[in-house]
Amino acid sequence: MIRVIYAHCDMAHDGRNFVTDMPVGTQWLLVFTKTPARFWVEGELREYPPCCAVLYRPGQKVYYRAAGDLFVNNWIRFVTDEPFVTETPVPCGVPFPLEDPDYCHKLFELIVVEHNFDRACKESSIRCLLQTLFNKLLESCFHADVTPQHHSLLRLRAAIRGNPGDHWTIARMADLLNVSPGYLQSIYKKAFGISCMEDVIRNRIRLAQEYLLYGSMSVAEVAYRCGYRSVEHFSRQFKQQTGLAPREYRKRGEIQTEPASRAEMP
């Protein structure tokens, strides 16, 4: 059972006089910060950067305040007996940086929408969204190196995967992150275990495979849609990644997806 008492996204406060002070909290409270903030942790006030999360158990002291002129956060107050919350290994009362704050924010937005409308599957939807959110918290609190650059890299990778056919170059990607091309290649490989251009190529070929198997475009059209200006260049990279030429790949896919022959049918 989960009952949301209140949930809000992008709540902005005047940082000059904002403070939350509850010596004894009454329900579960999950807070995501969008701006720097100061939290009472282990007997002292400590400052934390933006994009942090903190989970408070019922009965736990809650104290946090702005660290600047503006304080923006997402927060949800709720009661529950769900083990994924009550038995979570996420440390309570101690802020930690979010590995993927954009993804977590989207989940938070969906929870707020479900909470604000009485839809038929409201309760089960909120449970699923909150469980996914707690999975993200677990991934974040045990992630050793979450930096603002990591967040920028995640956004870049999401953009590549969402539109691999765009005109991606190392110089352009470096400009998006405001770093040098050499430094981008170093931190990208360290973060994801693959170079940025190899990631572009893999995503282009993955998209091309979908077009070839489930579309009717010519190989030249597929190449253009996937960001190639040369069919020969596309065909060469496609074969390097898949072991097959585009036309051969399409032909084999057609054979595998053909309906069963009459002899095989009952």
MIMARKOL-99645 format. One line per field, with one value per atom (N, C-alpha, C): atom name; x, y, z. Coordinates in nm, 2 decimals, padded with zeros to 4 digits, m for minus. Atoms other than C-alpha are relative to their C-alpha. Example, Ala and Ser with C-alpha at 12.3 -4.5 7.8 and 13.67 -1.06 7.14 Angstrom:
<lodos>
atom <- c(N:CA:C:N:CA:C)
c1 <- c(00.09:01.23:00.09:m00.09:01.37:m00.08)
c2 <- c(m00.12:m00.45:00.12:m00.11:m00.11:00.11)
c3 <- c(00.00:00.78:00.00:00.00:00.71:00.08)
</lodos>
This chain:
<lodos>
atom <- c(N:CA:C:N:CA:C:N:CA:C:N:CA:C:N:CA:C:N:CA:C:N:CA:C:N:CA:C:N:CA:C:N:CA:C:N:CA:C:N:CA:C:N:CA:C:N:CA:C:N:CA:C:N:CA:C:N:CA:C:N:CA:C:N:CA:C:N:CA:C:N:CA:C:N:CA:C:N:CA:C:N:CA:C:N:CA:C:N:CA:C:N:CA:C:N:CA:C:N:CA:C:N:CA:C:N:CA:C:N:CA:C:N:CA:C:N:CA:C:N:CA:C:N:CA:C:N:CA:C:N:CA:C:N:CA:C:N:CA:C:N:CA:C:N:CA:C:N:CA:C:N:CA:C:N:CA:C:N:CA:C:N:CA:C:N:CA:C:N:CA:C:N:CA:C:N:CA:C:N:CA:C:N:CA:C:N:CA:C:N:CA:C:N:CA:C:N:CA:C:N:CA:C:N:CA:C:N:CA:C:N:CA:C:N:CA:C:N:CA:C:N:CA:C:N:CA:C:N:CA:C:N:CA:C:N:CA:C:N:CA:C:N:CA:C:N:CA:C:N:CA:C:N:CA:C:N:CA:C:N:CA:C:N:CA:C:N:CA:C:N:CA:C:N:CA:C:N:CA:C:N:CA:C:N:CA:C:N:CA:C:N:CA:C:N:CA:C:N:CA:C:N:CA:C:N:CA:C:N:CA:C:N:CA:C:N:CA:C:N:CA:C:N:CA:C:N:CA:C:N:CA:C:N:CA:C:N:CA:C:N:CA:C:N:CA:C:N:CA:C:N:CA:C:N:CA:C:N:CA:C:N:CA:C:N:CA:C:N:CA:C:N:CA:C:N:CA:C:N:CA:C:N:CA:C:N:CA:C:N:CA:C:N:CA:C:N:CA:C:N:CA:C:N:CA:C:N:CA:C:N:CA:C:N:CA:C:N:CA:C:N:CA:C:N:CA:C:N:CA:C:N:CA:C:N:CA:C:N:CA:C:N:CA:C:N:CA:C:N:CA:C:N:CA:C:N:CA:C:N:CA:C:N:CA:C:N:CA:C:N:CA:C:N:CA:C:N:CA:C:N:CA:C:N:CA:C:N:CA:C:N:CA:C:N:CA:C:N:CA:C:N:CA:C:N:CA:C:N:CA:C:N:CA:C:N:CA:C:N:CA:C:N:CA:C:N:CA:C:N:CA:C:N:CA:C:N:CA:C:N:CA:C:N:CA:C:N:CA:C:N:CA:C:N:CA:C:N:CA:C:N:CA:C:N:CA:C:N:CA:C:N:CA:C:N:CA:C:N:CA:C:N:CA:C:N:CA:C:N:CA:C:N:CA:C:N:CA:C:N:CA:C:N:CA:C:N:CA:C:N:CA:C:N:CA:C:N:CA:C:N:CA:C:N:CA:C:N:CA:C:N:CA:C:N:CA:C:N:CA:C:N:CA:C:N:CA:C:N:CA:C:N:CA:C:N:CA:C:N:CA:C:N:CA:C:N:CA:C:N:CA:C:N:CA:C:N:CA:C:N:CA:C:N:CA:C:N:CA:C:N:CA:C:N:CA:C:N:CA:C:N:CA:C:N:CA:C:N:CA:C:N:CA:C:N:CA:C:N:CA:C:N:CA:C:N:CA:C:N:CA:C:N:CA:C:N:CA:C:N:CA:C:N:CA:C:N:CA:C:N:CA:C:N:CA:C:N:CA:C:N:CA:C:N:CA:C:N:CA:C:N:CA:C:N:CA:C:N:CA:C:N:CA:C:N:CA:C:N:CA:C:N:CA:C:N:CA:C:N:CA:C:N:CA:C:N:CA:C:N:CA:C:N:CA:C:N:CA:C:N:CA:C:N:CA:C:N:CA:C:N:CA:C:N:CA:C:N:CA:C:N:CA:C:N:CA:C:N:CA:C:N:CA:C:N:CA:C:N:CA:C:N:CA:C:N:CA:C:N:CA:C:N:CA:C:N:CA:C:N:CA:C:N:CA:C:N:CA:C:N:CA:C:N:CA:C:N:CA:C:N:CA:C:N:CA:C:N:CA:C:N:CA:C:N:CA:C:N:CA:C:N:CA:C:N:CA:C:N:CA:C)
c1 <- c(00.08:00.00:00.09:m00.07:00.12:m00.11:00.09:m00.07:00.08:m00.07:00.07:m00.07:00.06:00.00:00.02:m00.02:00.16:00.12:m00.12:00.39:00.00:m00.02:00.53:00.13:m00.12:00.78:00.03:m00.05:00.99:m00.06:00.05:00.87:00.12:m00.10:01.06:m00.03:00.01:01.13:00.10:m00.10:01.30:00.10:m00.11:01.63:00.04:m00.04:01.68:m00.07:00.07:01.42:m00.06:00.06:01.35:00.07:m00.05:01.40:m00.11:00.09:01.23:00.06:m00.05:01.27:m00.11:00.09:01.08:00.08:m00.07:01.24:m00.04:00.05:01.03:m00.09:00.08:00.90:m00.11:00.12:00.56:m00.02:00.01:00.57:00.13:m00.12:00.82:00.01:m00.02:00.97:00.12:m00.10:01.17:00.02:m00.03:01.34:00.11:m00.11:01.53:00.03:m00.04:01.72:00.04:m00.03:01.75:00.11:m00.10:01.98:00.08:m00.08:02.25:m00.09:00.07:02.12:00.08:m00.07:02.23:m00.09:00.08:02.12:00.07:m00.05:02.15:00.03:m00.05:02.36:00.10:m00.09:02.52:00.05:m00.02:02.49:00.06:m00.06:02.61:m00.07:00.06:02.49:00.10:m00.09:02.65:m00.06:00.05:02.62:00.02:00.00:02.54:m00.03:00.02:02.54:m00.14:00.13:02.23:m00.01:00.02:02.08:00.04:m00.02:02.09:m00.14:00.12:01.83:00.02:m00.01:01.76:m00.14:00.12:01.51:m00.01:00.02:01.37:m00.11:00.09:01.20:m00.10:00.09:00.89:00.07:m00.06:01.00:00.14:m00.14:01.34:00.00:m00.02:01.46:00.02:m00.01:01.42:00.04:m00.04:01.62:00.08:m00.08:01.73:m00.04:00.02:01.76:00.07:m00.07:01.87:00.14:m00.14:02.23:00.03:m00.01:02.16:m00.13:00.12:01.90:m00.13:00.11:01.68:00.01:00.00:01.58:m00.11:00.10:01.41:00.01:m00.01:01.32:m00.13:00.11:01.09:m00.01:00.01:00.94:m00.13:00.12:00.69:00.00:00.02:00.55:m00.11:00.09:00.38:00.00:m00.01:00.29:m00.01:00.00:00.35:00.05:m00.06:00.42:00.07:m00.07:00.59:00.14:m00.14:00.91:00.11:m00.10:01.09:00.03:m00.03:01.06:00.05:m00.03:01.06:00.13:m00.12:01.35:00.11:m00.10:01.55:00.13:m00.14:01.93:00.04:m00.04:01.92:00.02:m00.02:02.07:m00.10:00.10:01.81:00.06:m00.05:01.88:00.13:m00.13:02.20:m00.02:00.01:02.19:00.11:m00.10:02.36:m00.03:00.03:02.40:m00.07:00.08:02.16:00.08:m00.07:02.32:m00.06:00.08:02.05:m00.11:00.10:01.86:m00.12:00.10:01.67:m00.10:00.09:01.53:m00.08:00.07:01.44:m00.11:00.09:01.27:m00.13:00.11:01.05:m00.09:00.08:00.94:m00.07:00.07:00.86:m00.12:00.11:00.65:m00.12:00.11:00.45:m00.07:00.07:00.39:m00.09:00.09:00.26:m00.12:00.12:00.03:m00.10:00.09:m00.11:m00.06:00.05:m00.15:m00.11:00.10:m00.35:m00.12:00.12:m00.60:m00.04:00.06:m00.83:m00.03:00.02:m00.78:m00.02:00.03:m00.88:00.12:m00.12:m00.53:00.10:m00.08:m00.40:00.10:m00.08:m00.28:00.11:m00.10:m00.10:00.11:m00.09:00.05:00.11:m00.09:00.20:00.10:m00.09:00.34:00.11:m00.10:00.51:00.10:m00.09:00.65:00.10:m00.08:00.77:00.11:m00.10:00.94:00.11:m00.10:01.12:00.09:m00.07:01.22:00.10:m00.09:01.36:00.11:m00.11:01.56:00.10:m00.10:01.72:00.08:m00.07:01.80:00.11:m00.10:01.97:00.12:m00.11:02.18:00.08:m00.07:02.27:00.08:m00.07:02.37:00.12:m00.11:02.61:00.09:m00.09:02.76:00.11:m00.12:03.11:00.03:m00.05:03.16:m00.11:00.11:02.86:00.04:m00.05:02.97:m00.10:00.08:02.80:00.03:m00.04:03.00:m00.07:00.07:02.85:m00.14:00.14:02.50:00.00:m00.01:02.61:00.02:m00.02:02.74:m00.12:00.13:02.41:m00.09:00.09:02.22:00.06:m00.06:02.47:m00.03:00.03:02.43:m00.15:00.15:02.05:m00.03:00.03:02.06:00.05:m00.05:02.28:m00.09:00.09:02.05:m00.13:00.13:01.74:00.01:m00.01:01.87:00.14:m00.13:02.17:00.03:m00.02:02.12:00.04:m00.04:02.21:00.15:m00.14:02.54:00.09:m00.08:02.75:00.15:m00.15:03.12:00.06:m00.06:03.36:00.01:00.00:03.40:m00.13:00.13:03.03:m00.04:00.04:02.98:00.08:m00.08:03.27:m00.05:00.06:03.12:m00.13:00.12:02.79:00.03:m00.04:02.97:00.10:m00.09:03.20:00.14:m00.13:03.52:00.07:m00.08:03.80:m00.03:00.03:03.76:00.08:m00.08:04.04:m00.05:00.06:03.89:m00.13:00.13:03.55:00.02:m00.02:03.68:00.05:m00.05:03.86:m00.11:00.11:03.56:m00.11:00.11:03.31:00.04:m00.05:03.52:00.00:m00.01:03.57:m00.14:00.14:03.19:m00.07:00.08:03.05:00.07:m00.08:03.33:00.00:00.00:03.30:00.03:m00.03:03.43:m00.13:00.12:03.17:m00.03:00.03:03.21:m00.04:00.04:03.19:m00.15:00.13:02.87:m00.10:00.08:02.73:m00.02:00.01:02.81:m00.09:00.08:02.66:m00.15:00.14:02.34:m00.06:00.04:02.33:m00.03:00.02:02.37:m00.12:00.12:02.11:m00.13:00.12:01.86:m00.01:00.00:01.96:m00.06:00.06:01.88:m00.15:00.15:01.53:m00.06:00.05:01.48:00.00:m00.02:01.61:m00.10:00.09:01.40:m00.15:00.14:01.08:m00.05:00.04:01.07:00.01:m00.01:01.05:00.09:m00.10:01.32:00.11:m00.12:01.60:00.12:m00.12:01.95:00.06:m00.04:02.04:m00.08:00.09:01.74:00.04:m00.03:01.83:00.13:m00.13:02.19:m00.02:00.02:02.07:m00.07:00.08:01.82:00.09:m00.09:02.10:00.12:m00.10:02.33:00.12:m00.11:02.55:m00.03:00.01:02.61:00.06:m00.06:02.78:m00.05:00.05:02.61:00.12:m00.12:02.96:00.05:m00.04:03.06:m00.09:00.10:02.74:00.01:m00.01:02.77:00.12:m00.13:03.13:m00.02:00.02:03.04:m00.10:00.10:02.73:00.06:m00.06:02.93:00.10:m00.09:03.19:m00.07:00.08:02.92:m00.08:00.09:02.70:00.05:m00.05:02.91:m00.07:00.07:02.67:m00.02:00.03:02.61:m00.15:00.14:02.28:m00.10:00.09:02.11:m00.01:00.00:02.22:m00.07:00.07:02.10:m00.15:00.14:01.76:m00.05:00.05:01.73:m00.01:00.00:01.82:m00.11:00.11:01.57:m00.13:00.12:01.30:m00.03:00.01:01.37:m00.05:00.03:01.36:m00.14:00.13:01.03:m00.11:00.11:00.84:m00.09:00.09:00.53:00.03:m00.03:00.54:m00.06:00.04:00.51:m00.13:00.12:00.19:00.02:m00.03:00.36:00.02:m00.02:00.44:m00.12:00.12:00.09:m00.08:00.08:m00.15:m00.12)
c2 <- c(m00.12:00.00:00.13:m00.13:00.35:00.11:m00.12:00.67:00.12:m00.12:00.99:00.11:m00.11:01.28:00.13:m00.12:01.55:m00.03:00.01:01.56:00.12:m00.12:01.85:00.00:m00.01:01.92:00.15:m00.13:02.23:00.11:m00.10:02.41:00.09:m00.10:02.73:00.09:m00.08:02.93:00.11:m00.10:03.25:m00.06:00.07:03.11:00.08:m00.08:03.40:m00.03:00.03:03.28:m00.14:00.13:02.92:m00.10:00.11:02.64:m00.10:00.11:02.31:m00.06:00.04:02.22:m00.08:00.09:01.91:m00.09:00.08:01.77:m00.15:00.13:01.46:m00.01:00.01:01.38:m00.10:00.09:01.21:m00.11:00.10:01.03:m00.02:00.01:00.91:00.13:m00.12:01.21:m00.02:00.01:01.21:00.13:m00.13:01.53:m00.01:m00.02:01.61:00.14:m00.14:01.93:00.04:m00.05:02.14:00.11:m00.11:02.40:m00.04:00.04:02.39:00.01:00.00:02.32:m00.04:00.05:02.27:m00.09:00.10:01.96:m00.02:00.04:01.87:m00.15:00.13:01.55:m00.03:00.05:01.37:00.11:m00.10:01.66:00.13:m00.13:01.94:00.04:m00.05:02.16:m00.01:00.02:02.05:00.05:m00.04:02.20:m00.10:00.10:01.98:00.07:m00.06:02.06:m00.03:00.04:02.05:m00.14:00.13:01.73:m00.11:00.10:01.54:m00.05:00.05:01.32:m00.03:00.05:01.25:m00.06:00.07:01.01:00.00:00.00:01.05:m00.10:00.09:00.78:00.07:m00.06:00.85:00.01:m00.02:00.99:00.05:m00.05:01.11:00.15:m00.14:01.46:00.05:m00.05:01.67:00.15:m00.14:01.99:00.03:m00.05:02.16:00.14:m00.14:02.51:00.03:m00.04:02.70:00.04:m00.04:02.77:00.12:m00.12:03.07:00.07:m00.09:03.32:m00.07:00.08:03.05:m00.14:00.15:02.70:m00.06:00.07:02.47:m00.15:00.14:02.11:m00.07:00.09:01.81:m00.07:00.07:01.64:m00.08:00.08:01.37:m00.05:00.05:01.29:m00.11:00.11:00.95:m00.10:00.11:00.66:m00.13:00.12:00.30:m00.11:00.11:m00.05:m00.09:00.07:m00.16:m00.03:00.03:m00.35:00.07:m00.07:m00.18:00.14:m00.13:00.14:m00.03:00.02:00.01:m00.07:00.08:m00.23:00.05:m00.05:m00.01:00.01:m00.03:00.00:00.14:m00.14:00.36:00.07:m00.07:00.56:00.11:m00.10:00.77:00.12:m00.12:01.13:00.05:m00.04:01.16:00.02:m00.02:01.33:m00.06:00.06:01.17:00.05:m00.05:01.28:m00.10:00.08:01.15:m00.03:00.04:00.95:00.06:m00.05:01.05:00.09:m00.09:01.35:00.03:m00.02:01.41:m00.11:00.12:01.06:m00.01:00.00:01.08:00.11:m00.11:01.42:m00.04:00.05:01.26:m00.09:00.09:00.98:00.08:m00.09:01.25:00.07:m00.07:01.44:m00.09:00.09:01.13:m00.04:00.03:01.05:00.12:m00.12:01.41:00.00:00.01:01.37:m00.11:00.11:01.04:00.04:m00.04:01.18:00.11:m00.11:01.48:m00.03:00.04:01.29:m00.14:00.13:01.01:m00.09:00.10:00.76:m00.14:00.13:00.40:m00.08:00.08:00.26:00.09:m00.10:00.55:m00.07:00.06:00.33:m00.08:00.09:00.07:00.08:m00.08:00.33:00.07:m00.07:00.53:m00.10:00.10:00.21:m00.04:00.04:00.11:00.12:m00.11:00.46:00.02:m00.02:00.49:m00.11:00.11:00.15:00.02:m00.03:00.25:00.11:m00.11:00.57:m00.05:00.05:00.38:m00.09:00.07:00.16:00.10:m00.11:00.48:00.05:m00.05:00.59:m00.10:00.10:00.26:00.00:m00.01:00.29:00.12:m00.13:00.65:m00.01:m00.01:00.60:m00.10:00.09:00.32:00.03:m00.04:00.50:00.09:m00.06:00.61:00.14:m00.12:00.90:00.07:m00.07:01.12:00.15:m00.14:01.47:00.07:m00.07:01.75:m00.04:00.05:01.63:m00.13:00.13:01.29:00.02:m00.04:01.45:00.05:m00.05:01.63:m00.11:00.11:01.31:m00.09:00.07:01.13:00.07:m00.07:01.40:m00.01:00.01:01.38:m00.14:00.14:01.00:m00.02:00.01:01.03:00.06:m00.07:01.28:m00.09:00.09:01.04:m00.12:00.11:00.75:00.04:m00.05:00.95:00.04:m00.05:01.09:m00.04:00.04:00.89:00.05:m00.05:01.02:00.14:m00.14:01.37:00.01:m00.02:01.52:00.01:00.01:01.40:00.00:00.00:01.49:00.02:m00.01:01.49:00.15:m00.14:01.87:00.05:m00.05:01.93:m00.05:00.06:01.70:00.07:m00.07:01.87:00.14:m00.13:02.21:00.00:00.01:02.09:m00.01:00.01:02.01:00.10:m00.11:02.31:m00.06:00.06:02.09:m00.02:00.02:02.01:m00.14:00.13:01.72:m00.11:00.10:01.53:m00.04:00.03:01.56:m00.07:00.07:01.46:m00.15:00.14:01.14:m00.08:00.07:01.06:m00.03:00.02:01.12:m00.09:00.08:00.96:m00.15:00.13:00.64:m00.05:00.04:00.63:m00.02:00.01:00.68:m00.12:00.09:00.44:m00.12:00.12:00.20:00.00:m00.01:00.31:00.14:m00.13:00.60:00.07:m00.07:00.87:m00.03:00.03:00.81:m00.14:00.14:00.44:m00.02:00.01:00.49:00.06:m00.05:00.70:m00.10:00.10:00.43:m00.11:00.12:00.15:00.04:m00.04:00.35:00.02:m00.01:00.43:m00.13:00.13:00.07:m00.07:00.06:m00.04:00.06:m00.06:00.21:m00.06:00.05:00.09:m00.15:00.13:m00.27:00.00:m00.01:m00.17:00.04:m00.04:00.01:m00.11:00.10:m00.28:m00.12:00.12:m00.55:00.04:m00.03:m00.36:00.12:m00.12:m00.08:m00.04:00.02:m00.05:00.09:m00.10:00.21:m00.08:00.06:00.14:00.01:m00.01:00.09:00.14:m00.14:00.44:00.09:m00.08:00.59:m00.03:00.04:00.39:00.07:m00.06:00.52:00.15:m00.14:00.88:00.03:m00.02:00.85:m00.03:00.03:00.71:00.09:m00.10:01.00:m00.02:00.03:00.87:00.08:m00.06:01.07:m00.08:00.09:00.78:m00.14:00.14:00.44:m00.09:00.08:00.29:00.00:m00.01:00.42:m00.07:00.06:00.31:m00.16:00.14:m00.04:m00.06:00.04:m00.07:m00.01:00.00:00.02:m00.10:00.10:m00.19:m00.14:00.13:m00.50:m00.02:00.01:m00.42:m00.03:00.01:m00.41:m00.13:00.12:m00.70:m00.12:00.11:m00.92:m00.02:00.02:m00.88:00.14:m00.12:m00.63:00.03:m00.04:m00.43:m00.09:00.08:m00.62:m00.14:00.13:m00.95:m00.01:00.00:m00.86:00.00:m00.01:m00.76:m00.14:00.12:m01.08:m00.11:00.11:m01.31:00.03:m00.04:m01.11:m00.04:00.03:m01.17:m00.15:00.14:m01.54:m00.05:00.04:m01.57:00.04:m00.05:m01.37:m00.05:00.06:m01.56:m00.09:00.08:m01.73:m00.15:00.14:m02.11:m00.05:00.05:m02.31:m00.09:00.07:m02.50:m00.14:00.13:m02.83:00.00:m00.01:m02.71:00.04:m00.04:m02.59:m00.12:00.11:m02.82:m00.02)
c3 <- c(00.00:00.00:00.00:00.01:m00.09:00.00:00.01:m00.01:00.00:00.01:m00.13:00.07:m00.07:00.10:m00.08:00.09:m00.12:m00.09:00.09:m00.42:m00.09:00.08:m00.61:m00.08:00.08:m00.89:m00.02:00.03:m00.94:00.09:m00.10:m00.62:00.03:m00.02:m00.60:00.12:m00.12:m00.28:00.00:m00.03:m00.18:00.09:m00.08:m00.06:00.13:m00.11:00.18:00.13:m00.13:00.43:00.00:00.00:00.33:00.09:m00.09:00.59:00.03:m00.04:00.66:00.13:m00.13:01.03:00.07:m00.07:01.17:00.09:m00.09:01.48:00.00:00.02:01.43:m00.12:00.12:01.09:00.02:m00.03:01.06:m00.11:00.11:00.72:m00.08:00.09:00.46:m00.08:00.08:00.28:m00.09:00.10:m00.04:m00.06:00.05:m00.15:m00.11:00.10:m00.48:m00.01:00.01:m00.49:m00.14:00.14:m00.81:00.01:m00.03:m00.64:00.12:m00.12:m00.37:00.12:m00.13:m00.02:00.11:m00.12:00.33:00.08:m00.08:00.53:00.13:m00.13:00.89:m00.01:00.01:00.88:00.11:m00.11:01.17:00.09:m00.10:01.40:m00.05:00.05:01.17:m00.13:00.12:00.88:m00.11:00.11:00.55:m00.13:00.13:00.21:m00.11:00.10:m00.09:m00.14:00.13:m00.47:m00.05:00.06:m00.69:m00.04:00.05:m00.81:00.10:m00.10:m00.48:00.05:m00.06:m00.32:00.15:m00.14:00.05:00.04:m00.05:00.20:00.15:m00.15:00.55:00.04:m00.06:00.75:00.09:m00.09:00.96:00.14:m00.13:01.30:00.00:00.02:01.16:00.00:00.01:01.21:m00.14:00.13:00.90:00.01:m00.01:00.86:m00.13:00.12:00.53:m00.03:00.03:00.40:m00.13:00.12:00.09:00.03:m00.01:00.02:m00.09:00.09:m00.21:00.00:00.01:m00.31:m00.05:00.05:m00.47:00.04:m00.03:m00.36:m00.08:00.09:m00.61:00.03:m00.03:m00.53:m00.05:00.02:m00.60:00.13:m00.13:m00.30:00.00:m00.01:m00.21:00.15:m00.14:00.14:m00.01:00.02:00.17:00.11:m00.10:00.39:m00.08:00.07:00.29:00.09:m00.07:00.41:m00.10:00.11:00.08:00.04:m00.04:00.15:m00.08:00.08:m00.14:00.06:m00.07:00.07:00.15:m00.14:00.43:00.03:m00.02:00.38:m00.10:00.10:00.13:00.07:m00.05:00.17:m00.02:00.02:00.06:00.14:m00.13:00.35:00.03:m00.03:00.52:00.08:m00.06:00.62:m00.05:00.06:00.41:m00.15:00.15:00.07:m00.08:00.09:m00.22:m00.14:00.14:m00.59:m00.08:00.09:m00.84:m00.13:00.12:m01.13:m00.12:00.12:m01.38:00.05:m00.05:m01.24:m00.10:00.10:m01.57:00.00:00.00:m01.57:00.13:m00.13:m01.20:00.01:00.01:m01.26:m00.08:00.08:m01.53:00.08:m00.09:m01.29:00.10:m00.10:m01.03:m00.06:00.07:m01.28:m00.02:00.02:m01.36:00.13:m00.13:m00.99:00.04:m00.03:m00.95:m00.08:00.08:m01.24:00.05:m00.05:m01.11:00.13:m00.13:m00.77:m00.01:00.02:m00.90:m00.07:00.07:m01.10:00.05:m00.04:m00.99:m00.11:00.11:m01.26:00.05:m00.05:m01.25:00.06:m00.04:m01.21:00.08:m00.08:m00.99:00.10:m00.11:m00.70:m00.06:00.06:m00.91:m00.08:00.08:m01.14:00.09:m00.10:m00.84:00.06:m00.06:m00.69:m00.10:00.10:m01.02:m00.02:00.02:m01.07:00.12:m00.12:m00.71:00.01:m00.01:m00.72:m00.10:00.10:m01.04:00.05:m00.06:m00.87:00.11:m00.11:m00.57:m00.06:00.07:m00.82:m00.04:00.04:m00.95:00.12:m00.13:m00.59:00.03:m00.03:m00.53:m00.10:00.10:m00.85:00.03:m00.03:m00.75:00.13:m00.13:m00.39:00.01:00.01:m00.48:m00.12:00.12:m00.78:00.06:m00.07:m00.69:m00.05:00.06:m00.93:m00.08:00.06:m01.00:00.01:00.00:m01.11:m00.10:00.10:m01.31:m00.14:00.13:m01.61:m00.03:00.02:m01.57:m00.05:00.04:m01.60:m00.14:00.14:m01.92:m00.10:00.08:m02.06:m00.02:00.01:m01.99:m00.10:00.10:m02.18:m00.14:00.13:m02.47:m00.05:00.05:m02.49:m00.03:00.03:m02.47:m00.13:00.13:m02.76:m00.12:00.11:m02.97:m00.02:00.01:m02.90:m00.06:00.05:m02.97:m00.15:00.14:m03.30:m00.06:00.05:m03.43:m00.14:00.14:m03.78:m00.01:00.00:m03.68:m00.04:00.05:m03.79:00.13:m00.12:m03.49:m00.04:00.01:m03.48:00.14:m00.13:m03.19:00.03:m00.03:m03.23:00.05:m00.04:m03.21:00.14:m00.13:m02.91:00.11:m00.10:m02.73:00.02:m00.01:m02.80:00.09:m00.08:m02.65:00.15:m00.15:m02.32:00.04:m00.03:m02.35:00.06:m00.04:m02.32:m00.13:00.11:m02.55:m00.06:00.07:m02.81:00.07:m00.07:m02.64:00.13:m00.13:m02.30:00.00:00.02:m02.42:m00.03:00.03:m02.57:00.12:m00.12:m02.24:00.10:m00.10:m02.01:m00.05:00.06:m02.25:00.01:00.00:m02.27:00.15:m00.14:m01.89:00.05:m00.06:m01.82:m00.06:00.07:m02.08:m00.06:00.05:m02.18:m00.15:00.14:m02.54:m00.05:00.05:m02.75:m00.05:00.04:m02.84:m00.15:00.14:m03.22:m00.02:00.01:m03.17:00.04:m00.05:m02.98:m00.11:00.11:m03.26:m00.11:00.11:m03.52:00.04:m00.04:m03.31:00.00:00.00:m03.27:m00.14:00.14:m03.64:m00.06:00.05:m03.73:00.06:m00.06:m03.48:m00.06:00.07:m03.64:m00.14:00.13:m03.98:m00.01:m00.01:m03.88:00.01:m00.02:m03.78:m00.14:00.13:m04.11:m00.11:00.10:m04.32:00.03:m00.03:m04.14:m00.01:m00.02:m04.09:m00.09:00.09:m04.35:m00.14:00.14:m04.72:m00.08:00.07:m04.79:m00.06:00.07:m05.02:00.09:m00.08:m04.88:00.00:00.01:m05.00:00.09:m00.09:m04.82:00.15:m00.14:m04.50:00.04:m00.03:m04.52:00.03:m00.02:m04.55:00.13:m00.13:m04.26:00.12:m00.12:m04.04:00.00:m00.01:m04.10:m00.10:00.09:m04.39:m00.13:00.12:m04.70:m00.12:00.10:m04.88:00.03:m00.02:m04.93:00.02:m00.02:m04.96:00.14:m00.13:m04.63:00.10:m00.08:m04.47:m00.01:00.02:m04.62:00.07:m00.06:m04.50:00.15:m00.15:m04.14:00.04:m00.03:m04.15:00.01:00.00:m04.24:00.11:m00.11:m03.98:00.13:m00.13:m03.71:00.00:00.01:m03.83:m00.06:00.08:m04.05:m00.13:00.12:m04.33:m00.08:00.07:m04.61:00.02:m00.02:m04.58:m00.07:00.07:m04.86:00.04:m00.05:m04.73:00.13:m00.13:m04.39:m00.01:00.03:m04.52:m00.05:00.06:m04.72:00.10:m00.10:m04.43:00.10:m00.09:m04.21:m00.06:00.07:m04.47:00.01:m00.01:m04.47:00.14:m00.14:m04.09:00.04:m00.04:m04.07:m00.09:00.08:m04.34:00.08:m00.07:m04.23:m00.02:00.02:m04.18:m00.13:00.12:m04.49:00.02:m00.01:m04.57:00.07:m00.06:m04.48:00.15:m00.15:m04.13:00.07:m00.07:m04.06:00.03:m00.04:m03.88:m00.09)
</lodos>
